[in-house]
Structure formats: C-alpha cells, structure tokens
Amino acid sequence: MKAGWWLLLFVATLRSAWGQVLPDTARILCGTVSLTPAQRKLLEGAAAQAVAQRQADASAPTGITYVPIRPHILRRSDGTGGYSLTSLNNVIALTNRYYKPAGIQFFFAGTTPDYVDDDALYASFESGASESVIATRNAANALNLYYIQAFSNPGMGGYSYFPANDVRSTQSFIRVGSDDDLGNRLIPHELGHIFNLIHTFDTSNGYEQVSGGNCKSAGDLVCDTPADPTGWPQFPDAGPDCVSGCPSVYNCTFTESGTNAQYRPSPTNIMSYFFPCTHDLTPGQYRRIMDGLTLRQTHTAYSLTAPSTDAAPVTDLSAAIVSGQVTLSWTDWNSNEMGYFIERSVTGNPADFVCIGGVGPNATTFVDGHAPSATTVFYRLRSSNSTGSWSNVTSIATPVCRPDYAYGCQRYLTGIGGVTIDSRVLSQNSGCAASGFSQSATVVPSLTAGRSYPFAISPINRVNAMRLTIWADFNRNGSFSDPGEQVYQTPASTTAVVTGSLTIPPTVSPGRVSLRIISVAVSADNPTDPCGSYEYGEAEDYQLAIGSISDVVKTVQNGPWTDPAVWSVNRVPATGDAVTIEHVISLPPAQQPTPSGQARRITISPGGKLIYASGGVLRLN
C-alpha cells in the first residue's frame, strides 16, 4: 500500500504557522505541519500494519539499530560559510543520547558532507519552494538532514516530514545555531517527527482532555504526555513563556472547560514548544519512535541501508585531568572519518556507554566538561561515519567538581563576606577569592543528625544585591546534586545578611560532610548548578562534622563546657545529646538568647561536677 501519496498535497504549503501565533516570536520554532485527520488515519493504519507484521515475523529489533544520516550543508556559491564539521558531529552525538532508549543511534553516510553551494539558498531558504532546487541531492538510502543558514521565515528553526513511502519524507531542515540548542532540542525534535512523533499540543485529532481519557485518539496520541494547551485559540497566553527556572516548571494556570481541571503539561518534553534547561521524552514516545522506525523500514521508495565507512579504530585513547576537567587524547590514523563520536559510561559495561559529544575530522582531543564528579568514568570513541571501529576503552577517576566564574567577585566585590553556622564562624577570610572559589576546613562545626541549626551569611559589601544557594553532600559521594542536598535558596536578591536554618537529615551517618555556598550577583535567578559556570559572585566550600543523635557525649578532661577538647566527640554538646559529666566542667555566662550549653539529658558520674558561672544557663531539650 502506498502511504505517501498525500505527502505531495501539502509540501508546497508548508509554513511555520506556530511561529506567527505564539507570543514569543524571538524563539525559533518548528515548521512541521500537522496532518489532516484523513492523512493521520492513513499513517496510523500503515504503522499498525508494519508493527503487526514485525510481531508476526518475531523480528523485533534487539540491541542498537544504526540509522544513517546524509548531511547536506548549505554554503555560498564560492564555497565559503556553512556549518562547521565540529558542530555537525557534536549535535548528532548529543542527539544520539536522546535516541538510545529507543534503540537508535545515528551515523553519517559517506566520508564528507554534501555541500550545496548556492548564494540564494544560503541567504534565504523557503520551506517547500526551495526543496525543488535540492531534490536531486537526496540520498535514497539514508535520512537527509539539511543545515540551513537562514529561512525566509525568520521565526522558523526547522521542519521535517512524517513517515511516508517517498524520499521527501526522509528530509529534515535545520537552521544552524548553538550546539546546545540543536543537539538537545531542535534536531531531536525534528527527528521525532521523522519517526512519527507529534507535537504535544497538536489538535488536528481533537483536543486532548486533562484526564487523558481520549489520549489514544486526540492530541499527540501518546498517553503518558499530559495535555498541553500551547497555542490553543481558547488560551492565547499559553506558550513558551509559561516555563521558567531550572529545574524548569510550568507557571501558567489554564483550566479545562466543563471540568475546571488544570492543565499541567510537561515543561521539559522535546516535542513541546518550551525552552527548558533539560529535555526528555517519555516511554510512550520512545515506543512510538520504535514503531515509526519499523514503518520506515517497510518503505520501498528509499531505504535506511547506507553502508558504514570502514575506518580504522583508535587504539591509544587516554584520559587526564586538566584544570579539573577530563581531557581525552588520541592519535588520528584515519583519512576517511567524518569526525568522531565520544561516549562515556560509569560502569564500563559496553551497553551503558552514551554519546556525550563529537569532534570534527582530524581532531585528537576532547574535553568533557560535564563528567560526573568523584567517580571512575570510562570513555571510548568511534568514527562518526562508522557503526563499529570502536577505540580502546580508557578510564579515569574524576575529582570533586568546582563551580567557576567568568568575572568572580573582584570587579564589584560581589561575594561572600562571612559564614556562621550555629554561632561558629566558618569563614576565615572576608575578602574576595582570586578565582571566585575557595575552600576552608579551619573551623568545622559539630552538628547532630536530625537537628536544625541557624546560619548567617554576610556579603562583602551591601551595595550589590546577591542570590545564594547552599548544598550539602550528605551521602558523601562527591556530588551535590542528589535529592535533598540543596538545603537553601534565597527568596529574592538581597544586600542584607542572609539568615536561615540548616537541617541535617536524621539519616546522615556520622562523619564529615562538605557544604557548598554559591552566590551570584546581577542575576534574576538563584544558582541552580553546584558545579556550574557563573559570571559575577563567589563560591565557598566548608566542612561539617556530623554526629549521631544517639551519641553519648562524655567529658574527657576538666575545662569549660564550650571547649570541644573537653568532650569525647571533639565537639560541644548539641540539642538531643545525652551528656555524661565525669570531670569538673564550668558553665560560662550565657550570651542571651543563646544558652551557655544545651543537651537532651545530663548524667553526673562520681567525681564529676558542673559549676555554673554567674549568668550561666543550661537548656535541656
């Protein structure tokens, strides 16, 4: 059955209508048009038939299916301009990360890209109309991905086609931009359409209900993606600006007519029109991608069988820590690679490697700026136009990550002036760290699991407002990003001393815990990444000594209550401690409202004595 006849009916009219109706036209959006109900019914029927045949043949794919991409790069007529091979490799490597859960990995067909040298197309590519000029460039045995310098519609970021038995349906058109946006959003999005994913806000099949009751027949036809009202005429304000922050959250309130149920679309889904800091697809979307691949493999007007290039594997891949980051090095013996894809794993198991980046041909180094900290990581690479040719695997132990600043705190003295926890002054230098980062373990406050302690953080000056975030590595794995380890954020920018309460979870085991404080200035948002890059501000690391709430704290010598050396745990007793006094201990005057000492209970053994100075206060709680 020919499923592609209808494709020709709407190619010439393809336009980025969404780019015209959404409120934020500064963001480039997708120009892929929705199918009519009749076209969608035909396509879904063809997909179901292909999947049923696969199941009948017991031919479901196992492992990885390598899908070839033929890259086409638009340049000026004299061969200048155009997308760089470094970025070309990097964005497809990043895209591979999103498609591995579907069992798909992309590789380049050929040994060099197809360069389309045409001044007119380079200056302005018109969706639909310009395709006739480049139609003969399409490969018949691969997906065809065109890198466009500029669309005639400035609001368009790219477009592609849903599956059809026609070579045109293998085309995707991508407006070049930042590697981060193309590799984490735009290209995974457009390839999603190639494998039959629909926009989460699509209404051509009807409006999806908030309850999901009609999810199999309306919206994007995927039941684990919530209804998304973006662009719906009854909600003119529903659009990209509804999502902000990191982690990204949906901030708008829209309710369904008749039920008053509130729409809660996913703010991070790749097939939405949101611009979050992280992106994802759902299990239902991955199943649909796999079924879309199955359908495309039944088509006869083209194939996805372009051969892998026989490139010699790298045999001397090595890793080193340079300026706190993992730097990979190797010797490039090849002359026919289009570049390299770099993969990383934290187990070393071949099935666990995931693409993290790419480099152009003849490259011999790669810097992994996002390696997990304080762990052993494994690396390998392969030629980007090969499905094999794996390098040797190399591994390295990574250090604890550190944040960095472009300008730090020196230019405007927008940094951390003092840090106090439970009346202990942790900071020993109120000035600005030269690199914007410092660490100190000179003063280590003794705290008890399950208790809360006051803290105060003062700025270097009170002219430039700051925002603060505090993390604690409670599980001591070298990462501050585990659930529950972000312990405080400022509610707003402030020039005042920041005060709050630090709670130690009762599950934290005794021992030292690292504390990280990051401040930023000239920012509308709080710091969100304990290992991130910032412009103005300062970061400081400290140590906390955590004791168990069940510890019995005993004296080991005569002396004042406030001297840690007096106590068996080398810290002053805290709220919740059971204290046994076996020596002569003096309780100094209290500094109201803080008592001289505190404990859960006191036991005085023979030979022990507790002497109150005038004004001494002991609080039992």
KOLTOR-949092 format. One record per residue (C-alpha): residue number from 1; residue in one letter; x, y, z. Coordinates in steps of 0.2 Angstrom, whole numbers, plus 5000, padded with zeros to 4 digits. Layout:
% residues N
finu:lose:px:py:pz
NUM:a:X:Y:Z
...
***
This chain:
% residues 621
finu:lose:px:py:pz
1:m:5000:5000:5000
2:k:5007:5017:4996
3:a:5006:5028:5011
4:g:5015:5043:5004
5:w:5003:5050:4990
6:w:4996:5063:5002
7:l:5013:5070:5006
8:l:5014:5079:4989
9:l:4997:5088:4993
10:f:5004:5098:5007
11:v:5023:5100:5004
12:a:5021:5116:4994
13:t:5010:5124:5008
14:l:5022:5120:5022
15:r:5024:5135:5034
16:s:5028:5139:5052
17:a:5011:5144:5057
18:w:5015:5142:5075
19:g:5029:5155:5074
20:q:5016:5168:5069
21:v:5004:5164:5083
22:l:5014:5161:5099
23:p:5018:5176:5109
24:d:5037:5174:5109
25:t:5042:5176:5091
26:a:5060:5179:5096
27:r:5062:5160:5099
28:i:5064:5149:5083
29:l:5051:5136:5082
30:c:5046:5121:5072
31:g:5038:5122:5055
32:t:5032:5104:5053
33:v:5013:5105:5049
34:s:5000:5094:5056
35:l:4992:5081:5046
36:t:4973:5081:5042
37:p:4963:5068:5051
38:a:4962:5058:5035
39:q:4981:5058:5032
40:r:4984:5054:5051
41:k:4972:5039:5050
42:l:4981:5033:5035
43:l:4998:5035:5043
44:e:4992:5027:5059
45:g:4985:5012:5050
46:a:5001:5009:5040
47:a:5011:5010:5056
48:a:5000:4997:5065
49:q:5001:4986:5050
50:a:5020:4987:5050
51:v:5021:4983:5068
52:a:5009:4969:5067
53:q:5020:4961:5053
54:r:5035:4963:5064
55:q:5027:4954:5078
56:a:5021:4941:5067
57:d:5038:4938:5060
58:a:5046:4939:5078
59:s:5058:4951:5071
60:a:5058:4964:5084
61:p:5075:4973:5085
62:t:5087:4969:5098
63:g:5101:4980:5103
64:i:5105:4995:5093
65:t:5099:4999:5076
66:y:5111:5011:5067
67:v:5102:5024:5056
68:p:5112:5033:5043
69:i:5110:5052:5040
70:r:5116:5060:5025
71:p:5122:5078:5030
72:h:5119:5092:5017
73:i:5127:5109:5022
74:l:5122:5125:5013
75:r:5136:5137:5008
76:r:5139:5152:4997
77:s:5142:5149:4979
78:d:5161:5151:4982
79:g:5161:5138:4995
80:t:5163:5149:5010
81:g:5152:5149:5025
82:g:5141:5134:5031
83:y:5140:5124:5046
84:s:5156:5118:5054
85:l:5161:5099:5055
86:t:5165:5101:5073
87:s:5147:5106:5077
88:l:5140:5094:5064
89:n:5147:5080:5074
90:n:5144:5087:5091
91:v:5125:5090:5089
92:i:5122:5072:5081
93:a:5132:5065:5096
94:l:5121:5074:5108
95:t:5105:5069:5098
96:n:5111:5051:5100
97:r:5110:5052:5119
98:y:5091:5055:5117
99:y:5088:5041:5105
100:k:5097:5027:5113
101:p:5082:5022:5124
102:a:5073:5019:5108
103:g:5087:5008:5102
104:i:5093:5020:5088
105:q:5110:5028:5085
106:f:5113:5039:5071
107:f:5129:5039:5060
108:f:5134:5049:5045
109:a:5133:5041:5027
110:g:5148:5045:5017
111:t:5166:5052:5020
112:t:5162:5070:5018
113:p:5145:5080:5019
114:d:5136:5085:5003
115:y:5140:5104:5001
116:v:5126:5114:4992
117:d:5135:5129:4986
118:d:5121:5142:4981
119:d:5121:5160:4986
120:a:5102:5161:4985
121:l:5098:5146:4996
122:y:5112:5151:5008
123:a:5104:5169:5010
124:s:5086:5163:5012
125:f:5079:5145:5011
126:e:5060:5145:5008
127:s:5051:5129:5015
128:g:5043:5119:5002
129:a:5048:5130:4987
130:s:5067:5129:4989
131:e:5066:5110:4991
132:s:5064:5108:4972
133:v:5081:5115:4969
134:i:5090:5102:4981
135:a:5078:5087:4977
136:t:5092:5078:4967
137:r:5104:5079:4982
138:n:5093:5067:4992
139:a:5101:5051:4996
140:a:5090:5036:4993
141:n:5097:5025:5007
142:a:5098:5037:5022
143:l:5089:5051:5031
144:n:5093:5068:5023
145:l:5097:5082:5035
146:y:5100:5099:5028
147:y:5109:5113:5038
148:i:5101:5129:5033
149:q:5109:5146:5036
150:a:5093:5156:5036
151:f:5074:5153:5032
152:s:5064:5165:5023
153:n:5053:5164:5039
154:p:5064:5171:5052
155:g:5053:5163:5066
156:m:5057:5145:5059
157:g:5070:5134:5067
158:g:5067:5119:5057
159:y:5055:5107:5049
160:s:5053:5089:5044
161:y:5041:5076:5037
162:f:5031:5062:5045
163:p:5034:5044:5038
164:a:5029:5041:5020
165:n:5034:5030:5006
166:d:5043:5044:4997
167:v:5061:5050:4998
168:r:5055:5068:5003
169:s:5049:5061:5019
170:t:5067:5057:5024
171:q:5071:5076:5024
172:s:5074:5087:5039
173:f:5079:5105:5038
174:i:5088:5113:5052
175:r:5093:5131:5055
176:v:5110:5132:5062
177:g:5113:5139:5079
178:s:5121:5134:5096
179:d:5126:5117:5098
180:d:5117:5116:5115
181:d:5100:5120:5107
182:l:5102:5110:5091
183:g:5109:5094:5100
184:n:5097:5095:5115
185:r:5081:5102:5107
186:l:5079:5106:5089
187:i:5087:5091:5080
188:p:5079:5078:5092
189:h:5063:5087:5090
190:e:5063:5086:5071
191:l:5069:5068:5070
192:g:5055:5065:5082
193:h:5043:5070:5068
194:i:5053:5059:5056
195:f:5049:5044:5067
196:n:5030:5049:5069
197:l:5031:5059:5085
198:i:5018:5073:5085
199:h:5018:5090:5095
200:t:5012:5088:5112
201:f:5000:5102:5109
202:d:4993:5096:5092
203:t:4974:5097:5090
204:s:4972:5090:5072
205:n:4965:5075:5080
206:g:4955:5084:5093
207:y:4959:5092:5110
208:e:4966:5080:5122
209:q:4957:5080:5139
210:v:4967:5084:5155
211:s:4961:5067:5162
212:g:4969:5059:5147
213:g:4953:5049:5144
214:n:4955:5052:5125
215:c:4974:5051:5124
216:k:4973:5037:5111
217:s:4963:5047:5099
218:a:4967:5065:5102
219:g:4982:5076:5104
220:d:4999:5068:5101
221:l:4991:5050:5103
222:v:5003:5046:5117
223:c:4995:5043:5134
224:d:5010:5047:5146
225:t:5012:5065:5139
226:p:5000:5077:5148
227:a:4988:5088:5138
228:d:4997:5104:5133
229:p:4986:5119:5129
230:t:5001:5129:5120
231:g:4994:5138:5105
232:w:4976:5133:5108
233:p:4965:5148:5102
234:q:4955:5147:5119
235:f:4971:5150:5128
236:p:4981:5164:5119
237:d:4993:5166:5133
238:a:4998:5148:5133
239:g:5016:5147:5126
240:p:5035:5146:5129
241:d:5034:5160:5142
242:c:5024:5148:5154
243:v:5040:5139:5158
244:s:5055:5146:5168
245:g:5068:5141:5180
246:c:5080:5126:5182
247:p:5073:5114:5186
248:s:5060:5120:5174
249:v:5042:5122:5180
250:y:5026:5127:5171
251:n:5020:5143:5179
252:c:5003:5146:5170
253:t:4986:5142:5176
254:f:4974:5136:5162
255:t:4958:5126:5166
256:e:4948:5114:5155
257:s:4930:5120:5151
258:g:4917:5109:5159
259:t:4929:5101:5172
260:n:4939:5115:5179
261:a:4954:5103:5178
262:q:4970:5112:5177
263:y:4982:5109:5163
264:r:4999:5103:5168
265:p:5010:5100:5153
266:s:5027:5093:5154
267:p:5039:5108:5154
268:t:5054:5098:5148
269:n:5047:5087:5134
270:i:5056:5088:5117
271:m:5041:5088:5107
272:s:5033:5104:5116
273:y:5037:5122:5112
274:f:5045:5125:5128
275:f:5063:5130:5131
276:p:5069:5122:5147
277:c:5086:5119:5154
278:t:5084:5100:5152
279:h:5074:5090:5139
280:d:5067:5072:5139
281:l:5055:5060:5130
282:t:5043:5048:5138
283:p:5042:5029:5137
284:g:5026:5031:5126
285:q:5036:5042:5114
286:y:5050:5030:5114
287:r:5038:5016:5109
288:r:5031:5027:5095
289:i:5048:5031:5089
290:m:5052:5012:5088
291:d:5036:5009:5078
292:g:5040:5024:5067
293:l:5057:5016:5063
294:t:5048:4999:5059
295:l:5036:5008:5047
296:r:5050:5017:5038
297:q:5059:5000:5036
298:t:5045:4994:5026
299:h:5045:5008:5013
300:t:5052:5004:4996
301:a:5054:5022:4988
302:y:5070:5023:4999
303:s:5080:5013:5012
304:l:5090:5016:5028
305:t:5104:5005:5022
306:a:5118:5016:5018
307:p:5134:5007:5022
308:s:5146:5011:5037
309:t:5163:5018:5032
310:d:5177:5006:5036
311:a:5188:5017:5047
312:a:5202:5011:5057
313:p:5199:5011:5076
314:v:5209:5022:5088
315:t:5220:5012:5099
316:d:5228:5024:5110
317:l:5214:5034:5118
318:s:5220:5041:5135
319:a:5212:5052:5148
320:a:5220:5065:5160
321:i:5213:5078:5172
322:v:5217:5096:5166
323:s:5211:5111:5176
324:g:5198:5100:5184
325:q:5191:5093:5168
326:v:5193:5076:5159
327:t:5204:5078:5143
328:l:5204:5064:5131
329:s:5218:5062:5119
330:w:5222:5050:5104
331:t:5231:5048:5088
332:d:5221:5050:5072
333:w:5227:5037:5059
334:n:5212:5039:5048
335:s:5209:5049:5032
336:n:5191:5044:5029
337:e:5182:5048:5045
338:m:5169:5062:5045
339:g:5173:5065:5063
340:y:5172:5056:5080
341:f:5158:5052:5092
342:i:5164:5051:5111
343:e:5154:5040:5123
344:r:5155:5039:5142
345:s:5150:5026:5155
346:v:5151:5025:5174
347:t:5151:5006:5173
348:g:5162:5001:5159
349:n:5148:4989:5153
350:p:5148:4991:5133
351:a:5129:4993:5134
352:d:5130:5008:5146
353:f:5140:5019:5135
354:v:5131:5035:5130
355:c:5136:5048:5117
356:i:5142:5065:5126
357:g:5149:5075:5112
358:g:5158:5075:5095
359:v:5173:5082:5086
360:g:5177:5085:5068
361:p:5189:5075:5057
362:n:5207:5075:5061
363:a:5203:5080:5079
364:t:5214:5072:5093
365:t:5207:5079:5109
366:f:5190:5081:5118
367:v:5187:5090:5134
368:d:5172:5083:5145
369:g:5166:5097:5155
370:h:5152:5088:5162
371:a:5159:5072:5169
372:p:5152:5066:5185
373:s:5162:5070:5200
374:a:5172:5060:5212
375:t:5169:5043:5202
376:t:5178:5032:5190
377:v:5172:5036:5172
378:f:5175:5026:5156
379:y:5177:5033:5138
380:r:5178:5026:5121
381:l:5175:5034:5103
382:r:5171:5029:5085
383:s:5171:5037:5069
384:s:5155:5046:5066
385:n:5153:5038:5049
386:s:5155:5021:5056
387:t:5144:5009:5065
388:g:5159:5000:5073
389:s:5178:5004:5074
390:w:5177:5007:5092
391:s:5193:5013:5101
392:n:5200:5005:5116
393:v:5191:5010:5132
394:t:5200:5021:5144
395:s:5195:5026:5162
396:i:5200:5039:5175
397:a:5195:5044:5192
398:t:5187:5062:5192
399:p:5189:5075:5206
400:v:5175:5083:5215
401:c:5168:5097:5204
402:r:5170:5115:5206
403:p:5160:5130:5200
404:d:5168:5143:5190
405:y:5165:5162:5187
406:a:5169:5172:5172
407:y:5172:5188:5182
408:g:5171:5182:5200
409:c:5169:5194:5214
410:q:5184:5205:5212
411:r:5177:5218:5199
412:y:5162:5223:5210
413:l:5166:5214:5227
414:t:5150:5204:5225
415:g:5155:5190:5236
416:i:5153:5181:5252
417:g:5160:5191:5267
418:g:5156:5179:5282
419:v:5148:5162:5286
420:t:5142:5157:5303
421:i:5133:5141:5307
422:d:5127:5138:5325
423:s:5137:5153:5331
424:r:5153:5146:5324
425:v:5162:5157:5312
426:l:5167:5146:5297
427:s:5174:5160:5286
428:q:5192:5165:5290
429:n:5194:5177:5276
430:s:5181:5191:5272
431:g:5189:5196:5256
432:c:5186:5190:5238
433:a:5194:5174:5232
434:a:5205:5177:5217
435:s:5197:5163:5206
436:g:5179:5166:5214
437:f:5181:5149:5223
438:s:5189:5145:5240
439:q:5188:5131:5252
440:s:5191:5130:5271
441:a:5191:5117:5285
442:t:5200:5128:5298
443:v:5183:5129:5308
444:v:5172:5113:5307
445:p:5156:5115:5317
446:s:5150:5099:5326
447:l:5131:5096:5321
448:t:5119:5082:5325
449:a:5109:5072:5313
450:g:5091:5076:5314
451:r:5093:5093:5321
452:s:5092:5111:5314
453:y:5105:5125:5316
454:p:5104:5144:5312
455:f:5116:5151:5299
456:a:5121:5168:5293
457:i:5130:5173:5278
458:s:5135:5191:5275
459:p:5140:5199:5259
460:i:5157:5208:5256
461:n:5148:5224:5254
462:r:5130:5229:5254
463:v:5129:5238:5238
464:n:5127:5225:5225
465:a:5112:5213:5228
466:m:5116:5194:5228
467:r:5107:5177:5227
468:l:5113:5162:5237
469:t:5110:5143:5236
470:i:5118:5131:5248
471:w:5121:5112:5245
472:a:5127:5099:5257
473:d:5134:5082:5251
474:f:5125:5072:5264
475:n:5129:5055:5256
476:r:5147:5059:5253
477:n:5148:5053:5235
478:g:5157:5069:5229
479:s:5141:5076:5221
480:f:5130:5090:5227
481:s:5116:5085:5215
482:d:5107:5071:5224
483:p:5089:5073:5230
484:g:5088:5083:5247
485:e:5106:5090:5245
486:q:5100:5108:5240
487:v:5096:5114:5258
488:y:5093:5133:5255
489:q:5090:5146:5242
490:t:5087:5165:5244
491:p:5069:5170:5240
492:a:5075:5186:5232
493:s:5090:5196:5228
494:t:5097:5205:5244
495:t:5110:5216:5250
496:a:5107:5211:5268
497:v:5114:5197:5279
498:v:5106:5181:5274
499:t:5099:5170:5288
500:g:5090:5154:5289
501:s:5090:5136:5296
502:l:5101:5122:5291
503:t:5093:5105:5294
504:i:5103:5089:5295
505:p:5093:5074:5290
506:p:5092:5061:5303
507:t:5098:5048:5290
508:v:5115:5056:5289
509:s:5129:5045:5296
510:p:5142:5051:5307
511:g:5157:5059:5299
512:r:5162:5074:5289
513:v:5150:5082:5276
514:s:5155:5095:5263
515:l:5145:5111:5262
516:r:5145:5122:5246
517:i:5138:5140:5246
518:i:5137:5149:5229
519:s:5132:5167:5227
520:v:5128:5176:5211
521:a:5126:5195:5208
522:v:5117:5204:5193
523:s:5106:5189:5191
524:a:5087:5187:5191
525:d:5089:5168:5196
526:n:5096:5159:5211
527:p:5111:5147:5207
528:t:5105:5130:5201
529:d:5120:5120:5197
530:p:5133:5117:5211
531:c:5146:5114:5198
532:g:5140:5127:5186
533:s:5148:5142:5177
534:y:5143:5159:5183
535:e:5148:5177:5179
536:y:5148:5188:5195
537:g:5149:5181:5213
538:e:5159:5169:5223
539:a:5158:5151:5229
540:e:5165:5144:5246
541:d:5166:5126:5252
542:y:5166:5121:5271
543:q:5166:5105:5281
544:l:5153:5100:5294
545:a:5156:5086:5307
546:i:5140:5076:5309
547:g:5137:5066:5325
548:s:5123:5054:5328
549:i:5108:5059:5339
550:s:5111:5043:5349
551:d:5129:5048:5353
552:v:5133:5048:5372
553:v:5144:5063:5374
554:k:5156:5061:5389
555:t:5169:5073:5396
556:v:5187:5068:5394
557:q:5196:5082:5404
558:n:5192:5097:5416
559:g:5188:5113:5407
560:p:5174:5125:5401
561:w:5158:5117:5393
562:t:5161:5127:5377
563:d:5178:5119:5373
564:p:5177:5105:5361
565:a:5193:5097:5368
566:v:5183:5093:5384
567:w:5171:5081:5375
568:s:5173:5063:5368
569:v:5166:5068:5352
570:n:5178:5083:5350
571:r:5163:5095:5349
572:v:5152:5105:5360
573:p:5136:5095:5365
574:a:5121:5100:5355
575:t:5102:5098:5356
576:g:5097:5080:5358
577:d:5114:5074:5365
578:a:5114:5063:5381
579:v:5129:5070:5391
580:t:5139:5062:5405
581:i:5150:5073:5416
582:e:5165:5063:5423
583:h:5176:5079:5426
584:v:5174:5097:5433
585:i:5166:5107:5420
586:s:5162:5126:5421
587:l:5147:5133:5413
588:p:5151:5151:5407
589:p:5138:5166:5407
590:a:5125:5164:5393
591:q:5125:5176:5378
592:q:5106:5179:5378
593:p:5096:5172:5369
594:t:5109:5158:5367
595:p:5111:5147:5382
596:s:5128:5143:5389
597:g:5125:5125:5384
598:q:5112:5113:5379
599:a:5108:5094:5379
600:r:5094:5081:5380
601:r:5099:5075:5397
602:i:5113:5076:5410
603:t:5121:5062:5420
604:i:5134:5067:5433
605:s:5146:5052:5437
606:p:5156:5051:5453
607:g:5170:5063:5453
608:g:5160:5074:5440
609:k:5155:5092:5444
610:l:5146:5105:5434
611:i:5149:5123:5440
612:y:5138:5137:5435
613:a:5146:5154:5432
614:s:5135:5169:5436
615:g:5123:5170:5422
616:g:5126:5153:5416
617:v:5111:5144:5408
618:l:5110:5126:5403
619:r:5095:5121:5392
620:l:5088:5103:5391
621:n:5078:5099:5376
***
